[in-house]
Amino acid sequence: MKQLKPFIAMLCALLVAAPGMYSQQLTDRGPTLESNQHWYSGFTNRYEPRRLPPINISNSGRADSLVRAGNLYLSLSDAIAMALENNIDLEVSRYGYLTSDSQYRSSQAGGNGVPNLDPVLGSNISWGHTTSVNPNTINSGGATSVLGSNKVANFNVQQGFITGGTATLNYNNTISDTNNPGNTYNPNTSANTGLIFTQPLLSGFGIALNRRFIRIAKNNLRVTDFQFEQQVNTVLNTVISTYWNLVSAALAVDVAQQTLEQAQRLLSDNRKQLEIGTMAPLDVLQAQQQVSTSETNLITAQTAVEQFEVNLKSLLSRNGLASPTLADVHIIATDRITVPAVEPVQPVQDVVAKALDHRPELGQQRLQLENSKISLTGTRNAMLPQLNFVSNLSQPATGGPVNQLPTQQRLPDGSLVDVPHVGVPDFVGGYGNILNQLFARNTLSYSFAAQLTIPLRNRSAQESYVQAGINLRTQELTLQKEVNQIRMDVQNALIAVKNARARYQSAATASAVAQQVLDAEQKKYELGASTSYAVVQHQTDLANARQAEVAAISAYAQAKLQFDQAQGTIIENNNVMIDEAKNGRVSKTPSGIPDLPPTTNGRAAAATPTANPATAAR
C-alpha cells in the first residue's frame, strides 16, 4: 500500500491550497470595501471585516460653473448629469452591487446543503493528570497508586468539494506517562494519520447541483444591473418630468405677466378717460378688478415655479436644500419645449419589440425565472435516496523509550523477582521513530463502504418539488403578464402622444384666434364701438387660451417622456452612459451660460426655444 501514500500526500496539499483554488476576484462598483493592510494581513484578513467607508453627502462641483448672479442656468442635459452625480436614490442603489457581490462570494463558500468549500482547520490540544488507587497490585505491577498524565495534540482539516463529497484529514497524537511498571514503553506515544472521504452518488451528487447557488448568485449580479438601470430610469423620468414642469410653470408666469400688463394698460387708459369725463367709473372698476385677478394669477404661477424649483433642487442634491450652492439660487431652465412639425411614424410592432428588448424589469423577471429553474434541480435531487461511498485510510504508530521500572514476576517458589522490560526495536525511540512509522512503514489500514438510505415514504420531498414547480409556473405567468403590460404601456403612450399633439394644435389655434378677437375688440373700443367690459372679457379669454396652450405643450412633453418610459429608452435617448451612472461621475462638461437679459423681477428671461422635449438632452 506504499503506492497510495504519494496520493495521500498530494490530497493533503490540495486541502491546504483549496482557499486559493475556490477564490475569485471581483470588482466592486459604486462604494468600495476597505481593509487595513499590514505585514501580517495576508493571514489575518480572513478574520477581519471588510469596512465600508462613510457615506458621502457632498455634491459634485458641476452646479458651481452654472451659477451667475444668483441664478442657476440649467439645461436638461446638465440636470440629468447633476442627478447622476448627486441623486441620493441612485447613491442608495449603488450599494446593491456590494450586496450582490458579497452574496456571490458567500455562495462560493458552500452551505445550504452544499459541502463547505472553504477548508476548516481543527485542533484539540489538552493535558490531564490522573490518580487511581488499585488494590490489585498484580495488574499495576506492584503499585498501589497509579499516577499518570496524558497529553493530546490532535489536528484535522476538513474540505468539501463541488461534487458533493467531503474529505477529513486527521493527525492525532497521545503521549501517556505513568508510574505503572507494567507498561513496556514509558512515556508511551501513540499516533495515527487518517483520511476519510465521503462522496454522495445519488442525493447530493453532481457539480451542476452543488454549483446552483453560485449560478444563482451570478445571475443576481446581472439582476442588480437591471435593478440599477431601472432606478436610473425612475430618477431620470422624475428629473425630466420636473424639469419640463418647471419650464411649463415659467411659461405660465410669462402668460400671467403679459395678461397683467394688458390689464394694467387698460386700467391706465380708463383712468385717463375718467379724468377727462369720457368714461364712467364702472368701467374703471371693471378694469381694476381684472388687474387684481391677473395679479392673483401671477402670484399663483410664480408660486408654482418656486415649488418646482425646490423639487428639482432636491432631486439634484445629496444633501437636499442644505447645499449652499443650491439653497438660494433661482433655477433658469435654458431648454424649451417644442413640438415638431411632423411626428415621426413608428410601426407599433417595432416600438413593442424595442420595449421588450429595453425594459429592465423584464430582464429582471427573466433572470429570476432562470434562478427558479436552477433551484428546481436541487429540489428534484432531494427526492433521491441517499447512497454514499465512504473510504477510510489510516496509518498507526506507537512506541517510546523502554520503561525503566521493571515489572515483577512470581517464581514457582512464590517469590517475586524484578524483570526488566525488553522493547521491540522498531517501536523504541523518540518522536522521530513515530514519524518513521507513520510515513515509511507499510502498516496502512483501509476500508471502503457503501451507505444506502431509502425513504419508504417520500411525501415531504415530493411536495417540496410540487410547491417549487407551482412557484415556477406562477413566475412564468407573471412574466407573460409583464409582457402584456408592456404592450399596453406602449399602446397607451402612443395614444397619449397623439392626443397631446392634437390638443396642443387645437390650443395653439384657439390662442391665436383669441388674440385676433382681442385685437379687433380693442380697436372697436378705441373707436368707441365697444365697452371696457367686453375688452376685459376678451382679455380673460386670451389669458385662458394661453394658459391652455401652456398646459397642452406641457402635456405633450410629458406624453413624449411617457413614451420613452414605455419603450425603456430614457437612458439611450438622453445619452446616459450606464457606467458613469454606476460611478456617479459624468464626463460631460457643463453647458455654457447663455447671455440672457434680466427681467424686472430679478429673474433671468426665458431662453430661446431650442429643443424637442424628447431630445433636449441629446
C-alpha positions as CSV (number, residue, x, y, z in Angstrom):
1,M,0.0,0.0,0.0
2,K,3.1,2.3,-0.1
3,Q,1.9,3.3,-3.6
4,L,-1.1,5.1,-2.0
5,K,1.0,7.4,0.2
6,P,2.1,9.8,-2.5
7,F,-1.5,10.3,-3.5
8,I,-2.5,10.9,0.2
9,A,0.3,13.5,0.4
10,M,-0.9,15.2,-2.7
11,L,-4.5,15.3,-1.4
12,C,-3.2,16.9,1.8
13,A,-1.6,19.6,-0.2
14,L,-4.8,20.2,-2.2
15,L,-6.8,20.5,1.1
16,V,-4.4,23.2,2.3
17,A,-4.3,25.0,-1.0
18,A,-8.1,24.9,-1.5
19,P,-8.8,28.5,-0.4
20,G,-6.9,29.8,-3.4
21,M,-8.5,27.4,-5.8
22,Y,-12.0,28.4,-5.0
23,S,-11.4,32.2,-4.7
24,Q,-12.3,34.7,-7.4
25,Q,-11.5,38.4,-7.5
26,L,-14.5,40.7,-8.1
27,T,-14.5,44.4,-8.9
28,D,-16.8,46.4,-6.7
29,R,-19.0,49.0,-8.4
30,G,-20.1,52.2,-6.6
31,P,-19.0,52.3,-3.0
32,T,-15.9,50.1,-2.3
33,L,-14.9,48.0,0.7
34,E,-11.8,48.9,2.6
35,S,-9.4,46.9,4.7
36,N,-6.3,47.8,6.8
37,Q,-3.2,46.4,5.3
38,H,-0.3,45.2,7.5
39,W,2.6,42.9,7.0
40,Y,0.5,40.1,8.6
41,S,-2.7,40.9,6.7
42,G,-2.2,38.0,4.3
43,F,-3.1,35.7,7.2
44,T,-5.4,37.8,9.4
45,N,-7.6,39.4,6.7
46,R,-9.7,36.3,6.6
47,Y,-10.8,37.0,10.1
48,E,-11.3,40.8,9.8
49,P,-14.4,42.6,8.3
50,R,-14.1,44.5,5.1
51,R,-15.2,48.0,6.1
52,L,-17.4,50.4,4.2
53,P,-16.4,54.0,4.0
54,P,-18.7,56.6,5.5
55,I,-21.5,57.9,3.3
56,N,-20.8,60.8,1.0
57,I,-23.3,63.6,1.2
58,S,-21.3,66.3,-0.6
59,N,-22.3,67.3,-4.1
60,S,-20.2,67.4,-7.3
61,G,-19.0,70.8,-8.4
62,R,-21.0,70.9,-11.6
63,A,-23.5,73.4,-10.3
64,D,-20.8,76.0,-9.4
65,S,-20.0,76.6,-13.0
66,L,-23.6,77.2,-13.9
67,V,-24.5,79.9,-11.4
68,R,-24.3,83.6,-12.2
69,A,-25.9,86.5,-10.4
70,G,-28.0,84.3,-8.1
71,N,-29.4,82.2,-11.0
72,L,-28.6,78.6,-11.9
73,Y,-28.8,78.3,-15.7
74,L,-29.7,74.7,-16.2
75,S,-30.1,72.8,-19.4
76,L,-31.9,69.4,-19.4
77,S,-28.6,67.7,-20.1
78,D,-27.0,69.4,-17.1
79,A,-29.9,68.5,-14.9
80,I,-29.5,64.9,-15.9
81,A,-25.8,65.0,-15.2
82,M,-26.3,66.5,-11.8
83,A,-28.9,63.8,-11.0
84,L,-26.5,61.0,-12.0
85,E,-23.8,62.5,-9.8
86,N,-25.8,63.7,-6.8
87,N,-29.2,62.0,-6.6
88,I,-29.4,60.2,-3.3
89,D,-31.7,57.4,-4.6
90,L,-29.0,56.5,-7.1
91,E,-26.4,56.5,-4.3
92,V,-28.5,54.1,-2.3
93,S,-28.9,51.8,-5.4
94,R,-25.2,51.7,-5.9
95,Y,-24.9,49.7,-2.6
96,G,-26.9,46.9,-4.3
97,Y,-23.7,46.0,-6.1
98,L,-21.8,45.5,-2.9
99,T,-24.7,43.3,-1.6
100,S,-24.8,41.1,-4.7
101,D,-21.0,40.8,-4.8
102,S,-21.0,39.8,-1.2
103,Q,-23.7,37.2,-1.8
104,Y,-21.7,35.8,-4.7
105,R,-18.6,35.4,-2.6
106,S,-20.7,33.8,0.1
107,S,-22.1,31.3,-2.4
108,Q,-18.6,30.2,-3.3
109,A,-18.1,29.1,0.3
110,G,-20.9,26.5,0.1
111,G,-23.6,25.9,2.7
112,N,-27.4,25.5,2.3
113,G,-27.0,21.8,1.6
114,V,-23.7,22.2,-0.3
115,P,-20.5,21.0,1.4
116,N,-18.3,23.7,3.0
117,L,-16.0,24.6,0.2
118,D,-13.7,26.6,2.5
119,P,-11.3,24.3,4.3
120,V,-11.5,24.2,8.1
121,L,-8.6,23.5,10.3
122,G,-9.5,22.0,13.7
123,S,-7.4,21.0,16.7
124,N,-7.7,19.6,20.2
125,I,-4.8,20.1,22.5
126,S,-5.1,19.0,26.1
127,W,-3.2,17.9,29.2
128,G,-4.6,15.8,32.0
129,H,-3.4,14.1,35.2
130,T,-4.9,11.0,36.7
131,T,-4.6,9.2,40.0
132,S,-6.1,5.8,40.7
133,V,-6.0,3.5,43.7
134,N,-5.6,-0.1,42.6
135,P,-6.0,-2.8,45.3
136,N,-4.9,-5.4,42.8
137,T,-1.2,-4.8,42.6
138,I,-0.7,-7.6,40.2
139,N,-2.4,-5.6,37.4
140,S,-0.5,-2.5,38.4
141,G,3.0,-4.1,38.6
142,G,3.0,-3.8,42.4
143,A,2.0,-0.2,42.6
144,T,-1.0,0.6,44.8
145,S,-1.5,4.1,43.4
146,V,-1.1,4.6,39.7
147,L,-0.2,8.1,38.6
148,G,-0.4,9.2,35.0
149,S,-0.5,12.2,32.7
150,N,-1.9,12.4,29.2
151,K,-1.0,14.9,26.6
152,V,-3.2,15.1,23.5
153,A,-2.5,17.0,20.3
154,N,-5.0,16.2,17.5
155,F,-5.3,18.1,14.2
156,N,-7.7,17.8,11.3
157,V,-8.5,19.5,8.1
158,Q,-12.0,19.3,6.6
159,Q,-12.7,20.2,3.0
160,G,-15.8,19.9,0.9
161,F,-15.8,19.5,-2.9
162,I,-18.1,20.8,-5.6
163,T,-19.0,17.2,-6.5
164,G,-20.8,17.0,-3.1
165,G,-18.0,15.0,-1.5
166,T,-16.2,15.8,1.8
167,A,-12.7,14.8,3.0
168,T,-11.3,14.9,6.5
169,L,-7.6,14.5,7.2
170,N,-6.7,13.6,10.8
171,Y,-3.4,13.7,12.6
172,N,-3.7,12.5,16.2
173,N,-1.1,12.2,18.9
174,T,-1.4,11.0,22.5
175,I,1.5,10.8,25.0
176,S,1.0,8.9,28.2
177,D,3.3,9.0,31.2
178,T,2.7,6.6,34.1
179,N,4.3,5.0,37.1
180,N,2.8,1.7,36.2
181,P,5.7,-0.7,35.7
182,G,3.5,-3.0,33.6
183,N,3.8,-0.7,30.5
184,T,6.6,-1.7,28.1
185,Y,7.1,1.9,26.9
186,N,7.0,4.9,29.2
187,P,6.2,7.6,28.2
188,N,4.2,5.9,25.5
189,T,3.4,7.8,22.3
190,S,0.6,6.7,20.0
191,A,-0.2,8.5,16.8
192,N,-2.2,7.9,13.6
193,T,-3.0,9.7,10.4
194,G,-6.3,9.1,8.7
195,L,-8.2,10.2,5.6
196,I,-12.0,9.8,5.5
197,F,-13.6,10.6,2.1
198,T,-17.4,10.6,1.6
199,Q,-19.0,11.0,-1.8
200,P,-22.8,11.0,-2.4
201,L,-23.7,9.0,-5.5
202,L,-27.5,9.9,-5.7
203,S,-28.9,12.7,-3.4
204,G,-26.3,15.5,-3.2
205,F,-24.3,14.3,-6.2
206,G,-23.1,16.4,-9.1
207,I,-21.2,19.5,-10.0
208,A,-24.2,21.2,-11.5
209,L,-26.2,20.5,-8.4
210,N,-23.7,21.9,-6.0
211,R,-22.9,24.9,-8.1
212,R,-26.5,26.0,-8.4
213,F,-26.2,28.7,-5.7
214,I,-23.1,30.1,-7.4
215,R,-25.0,30.3,-10.7
216,I,-28.0,31.9,-9.0
217,A,-25.6,34.5,-7.3
218,K,-24.0,35.2,-10.7
219,N,-27.5,35.8,-12.1
220,N,-28.2,38.1,-9.2
221,L,-25.2,40.2,-10.2
222,R,-27.0,40.7,-13.5
223,V,-30.3,41.3,-11.7
224,T,-28.5,44.1,-9.8
225,D,-27.6,45.7,-13.2
226,F,-31.2,45.6,-14.2
227,Q,-32.3,47.0,-10.9
228,F,-29.9,49.8,-11.1
229,E,-30.9,50.6,-14.6
230,Q,-34.5,50.6,-13.6
231,Q,-33.6,53.0,-10.8
232,V,-31.8,55.3,-13.2
233,N,-34.9,55.2,-15.5
234,T,-37.1,56.2,-12.5
235,V,-34.8,59.0,-11.4
236,L,-34.4,60.3,-15.0
237,N,-38.1,60.2,-15.5
238,T,-38.7,62.2,-12.3
239,V,-36.0,64.7,-13.1
240,I,-37.1,65.2,-16.7
241,S,-40.7,65.5,-15.7
242,T,-39.9,68.0,-13.0
243,Y,-37.7,70.0,-15.5
244,W,-40.5,70.2,-18.0
245,N,-43.0,71.2,-15.3
246,L,-40.6,74.0,-14.3
247,V,-40.4,75.1,-17.9
248,S,-44.2,75.0,-18.2
249,A,-44.6,76.9,-15.0
250,A,-42.2,79.6,-16.2
251,L,-44.2,79.8,-19.4
252,A,-47.3,80.2,-17.3
253,V,-45.6,83.0,-15.4
254,D,-44.9,84.7,-18.7
255,V,-48.5,84.4,-19.8
256,A,-49.7,85.7,-16.4
257,Q,-47.3,88.6,-16.6
258,Q,-48.5,89.5,-20.1
259,T,-52.1,89.3,-19.0
260,L,-51.3,91.6,-16.1
261,E,-49.6,94.1,-18.3
262,Q,-52.6,94.2,-20.7
263,A,-54.9,94.7,-17.7
264,Q,-52.8,97.5,-16.3
265,R,-52.7,99.3,-19.7
266,L,-56.5,99.1,-19.9
267,L,-56.8,100.4,-16.3
268,S,-54.4,103.2,-17.0
269,D,-56.3,104.2,-20.2
270,N,-59.7,104.0,-18.4
271,R,-58.5,106.3,-15.6
272,K,-57.3,108.9,-18.1
273,Q,-60.7,108.8,-19.8
274,L,-62.4,109.0,-16.4
275,E,-60.4,112.1,-15.6
276,I,-61.5,113.9,-18.8
277,G,-65.0,112.8,-18.3
278,T,-65.4,110.4,-21.3
279,M,-65.8,107.2,-19.2
280,A,-68.0,106.0,-16.4
281,P,-66.4,104.9,-13.1
282,L,-67.9,101.4,-13.6
283,D,-65.5,100.8,-16.5
284,V,-62.6,101.7,-14.3
285,L,-63.7,99.4,-11.6
286,Q,-64.1,96.6,-14.1
287,A,-60.5,97.2,-15.3
288,Q,-59.3,97.4,-11.8
289,Q,-60.9,94.1,-10.9
290,Q,-59.2,92.5,-13.9
291,V,-55.8,93.8,-12.7
292,S,-56.4,92.2,-9.2
293,T,-57.4,88.9,-10.8
294,S,-54.3,89.0,-13.0
295,E,-52.1,89.8,-10.0
296,T,-53.5,86.8,-8.2
297,N,-52.9,84.5,-11.2
298,L,-49.3,85.8,-11.5
299,I,-48.6,85.1,-7.8
300,T,-50.1,81.6,-8.2
301,A,-47.9,81.0,-11.3
302,Q,-44.8,82.3,-9.5
303,T,-45.5,80.1,-6.5
304,A,-45.7,77.0,-8.8
305,V,-42.3,77.9,-10.2
306,E,-40.8,78.1,-6.8
307,Q,-42.3,74.8,-5.8
308,F,-40.9,73.1,-8.9
309,E,-37.5,74.7,-8.2
310,V,-37.5,73.2,-4.7
311,N,-38.5,69.8,-6.1
312,L,-35.8,69.9,-8.8
313,K,-33.1,71.1,-6.3
314,S,-33.9,68.1,-4.0
315,L,-33.5,65.7,-6.9
316,L,-30.1,67.1,-7.9
317,S,-28.5,67.2,-4.5
318,R,-27.3,64.6,-2.0
319,N,-28.0,66.9,1.0
320,G,-31.2,68.4,-0.4
321,L,-31.7,72.2,0.1
322,A,-28.8,72.3,2.6
323,S,-26.4,72.6,-0.3
324,P,-25.0,76.2,-0.1
325,T,-24.8,76.3,-3.9
326,L,-28.5,75.5,-4.5
327,A,-30.1,76.9,-1.4
328,D,-30.8,80.4,-2.5
329,V,-30.4,80.3,-6.3
330,H,-33.2,80.5,-8.8
331,I,-33.2,77.8,-11.5
332,I,-33.5,79.2,-15.0
333,A,-34.3,76.4,-17.4
334,T,-32.5,77.1,-20.7
335,D,-34.2,74.4,-22.8
336,R,-37.7,74.8,-24.1
337,I,-40.5,72.5,-25.2
338,T,-41.1,72.5,-28.9
339,V,-43.5,70.4,-31.0
340,P,-42.1,69.1,-34.3
341,A,-43.9,70.0,-37.5
342,V,-44.3,66.3,-38.3
343,E,-44.5,63.5,-35.7
344,P,-42.2,60.5,-36.7
345,V,-44.2,57.5,-37.7
346,Q,-43.2,54.3,-36.0
347,P,-44.9,50.9,-36.6
348,V,-46.4,49.6,-33.4
349,Q,-44.8,46.2,-33.7
350,D,-41.3,47.9,-33.9
351,V,-42.0,50.0,-30.8
352,V,-43.2,47.0,-28.9
353,A,-40.2,45.0,-29.9
354,K,-37.9,47.7,-28.7
355,A,-39.7,47.9,-25.4
356,L,-39.5,44.2,-24.9
357,D,-35.8,44.4,-25.5
358,H,-35.1,47.5,-23.4
359,R,-37.4,47.4,-20.4
360,P,-35.1,46.4,-17.4
361,E,-37.9,45.0,-15.3
362,L,-38.5,42.4,-18.0
363,G,-34.8,41.4,-17.8
364,Q,-35.1,41.0,-14.0
365,Q,-38.1,38.7,-14.3
366,R,-36.4,36.5,-16.9
367,L,-33.3,36.1,-14.7
368,Q,-35.5,35.3,-11.7
369,L,-37.3,32.7,-13.7
370,E,-34.0,31.2,-14.6
371,N,-33.0,31.2,-11.0
372,S,-36.2,29.3,-10.1
373,K,-35.4,26.7,-12.7
374,I,-31.9,26.3,-11.3
375,S,-33.3,25.9,-7.8
376,L,-35.8,23.3,-9.0
377,T,-32.8,21.0,-9.8
378,G,-31.9,21.0,-6.1
379,T,-35.5,20.2,-5.1
380,R,-35.6,17.4,-7.6
381,N,-32.3,15.9,-6.4
382,A,-33.6,15.9,-2.8
383,M,-36.2,13.3,-3.7
384,L,-33.5,10.7,-4.5
385,P,-32.3,8.1,-1.9
386,Q,-29.0,8.6,-0.2
387,L,-26.2,6.4,-1.5
388,N,-22.8,7.4,-0.2
389,F,-19.4,6.0,-1.0
390,V,-17.2,6.1,2.1
391,S,-13.5,5.3,2.2
392,N,-11.2,5.3,5.3
393,L,-7.4,5.2,5.2
394,S,-5.4,5.2,8.4
395,Q,-1.7,4.7,9.4
396,P,-1.0,3.9,13.1
397,A,2.2,4.4,15.1
398,T,3.2,3.7,18.7
399,G,6.3,3.4,20.9
400,G,8.7,5.3,23.0
401,P,11.5,4.8,25.4
402,V,11.6,1.4,27.2
403,N,10.1,1.6,30.7
404,Q,12.9,1.7,33.2
405,L,10.6,0.4,36.0
406,P,11.0,-3.4,36.0
407,T,7.9,-5.5,36.2
408,Q,7.6,-8.1,38.9
409,Q,7.3,-11.8,38.0
410,R,6.4,-14.6,40.5
411,L,8.7,-17.6,40.6
412,P,7.5,-21.2,41.1
413,D,8.5,-20.9,44.8
414,G,6.3,-17.9,45.2
415,S,9.0,-15.3,45.4
416,L,8.9,-12.1,43.3
417,V,11.7,-11.0,41.1
418,D,12.2,-7.9,39.0
419,V,12.2,-8.4,35.3
420,P,13.4,-5.6,33.0
421,H,11.3,-4.6,30.0
422,V,12.5,-5.6,26.6
423,G,11.1,-3.4,23.8
424,V,10.7,-4.2,20.1
425,P,13.5,-2.3,18.3
426,D,11.0,-0.9,15.7
427,F,9.0,0.7,18.5
428,V,11.8,2.0,20.7
429,G,12.8,5.7,20.2
430,G,11.6,9.2,20.3
431,Y,9.1,11.1,18.1
432,G,11.3,10.6,15.1
433,N,10.5,6.9,15.3
434,I,6.8,7.7,15.4
435,L,7.1,9.8,12.2
436,N,9.1,7.0,10.6
437,Q,6.3,4.6,11.4
438,L,3.6,7.0,10.0
439,F,5.3,7.7,6.7
440,A,7.8,5.0,6.0
441,R,6.2,1.7,7.1
442,N,3.6,-0.3,5.3
443,T,1.0,-0.6,8.1
444,L,-1.8,1.1,6.2
445,S,-5.3,0.1,7.1
446,Y,-8.2,0.9,4.7
447,S,-11.9,0.2,4.2
448,F,-14.5,1.0,1.6
449,A,-18.2,1.1,2.2
450,A,-21.5,2.0,0.6
451,Q,-24.2,3.5,2.8
452,L,-27.7,3.4,1.4
453,T,-30.7,5.2,2.9
454,I,-34.1,4.8,1.2
455,P,-37.1,6.7,2.5
456,L,-40.1,4.4,2.4
457,R,-42.5,7.4,2.1
458,N,-41.1,10.5,0.5
459,R,-44.0,12.8,0.9
460,S,-42.1,15.9,2.2
461,A,-39.6,15.9,-0.7
462,Q,-42.3,15.2,-3.3
463,E,-44.5,18.1,-2.1
464,S,-41.5,20.4,-1.9
465,Y,-40.9,19.7,-5.6
466,V,-44.6,20.3,-6.3
467,Q,-44.5,23.6,-4.5
468,A,-41.3,24.7,-6.3
469,G,-43.0,23.7,-9.6
470,I,-46.1,25.8,-8.7
471,N,-43.8,28.8,-7.9
472,L,-42.1,28.3,-11.3
473,R,-45.4,28.3,-13.2
474,T,-46.5,31.4,-11.3
475,Q,-43.4,33.2,-12.3
476,E,-43.9,32.2,-15.9
477,L,-47.4,33.6,-15.9
478,T,-46.1,36.8,-14.1
479,L,-43.5,37.2,-16.9
480,Q,-46.3,36.9,-19.5
481,K,-48.3,39.4,-17.5
482,E,-45.4,41.8,-17.6
483,V,-45.1,41.4,-21.4
484,N,-48.8,42.1,-21.7
485,Q,-48.4,45.2,-19.5
486,I,-45.5,46.5,-21.6
487,R,-47.6,46.1,-24.8
488,M,-50.4,48.1,-23.2
489,D,-48.0,50.7,-21.9
490,V,-46.7,51.2,-25.4
491,Q,-50.2,51.5,-26.9
492,N,-51.3,54.0,-24.3
493,A,-48.1,56.0,-24.7
494,L,-48.7,56.2,-28.5
495,I,-52.3,57.3,-27.9
496,A,-51.1,59.9,-25.3
497,V,-48.6,61.4,-27.7
498,K,-51.2,61.5,-30.5
499,N,-53.8,63.2,-28.3
500,A,-51.3,65.6,-26.7
501,R,-50.2,66.7,-30.1
502,A,-53.8,67.2,-31.3
503,R,-54.6,69.1,-28.0
504,Y,-51.6,71.4,-28.5
505,Q,-52.5,72.2,-32.1
506,S,-56.1,72.9,-31.0
507,A,-54.9,75.1,-28.1
508,A,-52.4,77.0,-30.3
509,T,-55.2,77.7,-32.8
510,A,-57.6,78.8,-30.0
511,S,-54.9,81.1,-28.6
512,A,-54.2,82.7,-31.9
513,V,-57.9,83.2,-32.5
514,A,-58.4,84.7,-29.0
515,Q,-55.5,87.1,-29.8
516,Q,-57.2,88.2,-33.0
517,V,-60.5,88.7,-31.3
518,L,-59.0,90.8,-28.6
519,D,-57.1,92.9,-31.1
520,A,-60.4,93.5,-33.0
521,E,-62.3,94.3,-29.8
522,Q,-59.5,96.7,-28.7
523,K,-59.8,98.6,-32.0
524,K,-63.6,98.8,-31.6
525,Y,-63.1,100.1,-28.0
526,E,-60.7,102.7,-29.2
527,L,-63.2,103.9,-31.7
528,G,-66.0,103.9,-29.1
529,A,-67.9,101.0,-30.6
530,S,-67.2,98.7,-27.7
531,T,-67.2,98.7,-23.9
532,S,-64.5,98.2,-21.3
533,Y,-66.4,95.1,-20.1
534,A,-66.1,93.5,-23.5
535,V,-62.4,94.1,-23.7
536,V,-61.9,92.7,-20.2
537,Q,-63.8,89.6,-21.1
538,H,-61.7,89.1,-24.2
539,Q,-58.5,89.6,-22.2
540,T,-59.7,86.9,-19.9
541,D,-60.5,84.6,-22.8
542,L,-57.0,85.2,-24.2
543,A,-55.4,84.5,-20.9
544,N,-57.3,81.3,-20.5
545,A,-56.4,80.3,-24.1
546,R,-52.7,81.0,-23.5
547,Q,-52.7,79.0,-20.2
548,A,-54.5,76.2,-22.1
549,E,-51.7,76.3,-24.7
550,V,-49.1,76.1,-22.0
551,A,-50.9,73.2,-20.4
552,A,-51.1,71.5,-23.8
553,I,-47.4,71.9,-24.6
554,S,-46.6,70.6,-21.1
555,A,-48.9,67.6,-21.6
556,Y,-47.1,66.9,-24.9
557,A,-43.7,66.9,-23.2
558,Q,-45.0,64.6,-20.5
559,A,-46.5,62.3,-23.2
560,K,-43.2,62.1,-25.0
561,L,-41.5,61.3,-21.7
562,Q,-44.1,58.6,-21.0
563,F,-43.5,57.2,-24.5
564,D,-39.7,56.9,-23.8
565,Q,-40.5,55.3,-20.4
566,A,-42.8,52.8,-22.1
567,Q,-40.0,51.9,-24.6
568,G,-37.3,51.8,-21.9
569,T,-35.2,54.2,-23.9
570,I,-34.9,57.2,-21.5
571,I,-31.2,56.3,-20.9
572,E,-30.5,55.8,-24.6
573,N,-32.3,58.9,-25.8
574,N,-30.6,61.1,-23.2
575,N,-27.1,59.8,-24.0
576,V,-26.6,58.5,-20.5
577,M,-23.6,56.1,-20.0
578,I,-24.6,53.5,-17.5
579,D,-21.0,53.0,-16.3
580,E,-20.9,56.7,-15.5
581,A,-24.1,56.4,-13.6
582,K,-22.7,53.5,-11.6
583,N,-19.6,55.5,-10.6
584,G,-21.5,58.7,-10.1
585,R,-19.1,60.7,-12.3
586,V,-20.2,62.1,-15.6
587,S,-17.6,63.1,-18.2
588,K,-19.9,65.7,-20.0
589,T,-18.7,69.2,-19.4
590,P,-21.3,71.7,-18.1
591,S,-23.1,73.8,-20.7
592,G,-22.2,77.4,-21.2
593,I,-24.3,80.1,-19.5
594,P,-26.4,81.9,-22.2
595,D,-26.5,85.7,-22.5
596,L,-30.0,86.5,-21.2
597,P,-31.2,89.9,-20.0
598,P,-32.7,90.1,-16.5
599,T,-36.4,90.9,-16.1
600,T,-37.8,93.5,-13.8
601,N,-38.4,90.9,-11.1
602,G,-34.7,90.0,-10.9
603,R,-35.2,86.7,-12.7
604,A,-33.5,85.9,-16.0
605,A,-35.5,85.9,-19.1
606,A,-36.5,82.6,-20.8
607,A,-34.2,81.0,-23.3
608,T,-34.9,80.8,-26.9
609,P,-36.7,77.6,-27.8
610,T,-34.0,75.1,-28.9
611,A,-35.0,71.6,-28.0
612,N,-37.6,69.0,-28.5
613,P,-38.9,67.6,-25.2
614,A,-37.9,64.1,-26.3
615,T,-34.4,65.1,-27.5
616,A,-33.5,68.1,-25.3
617,A,-30.7,66.2,-23.6
618,R,-29.2,64.6,-26.7
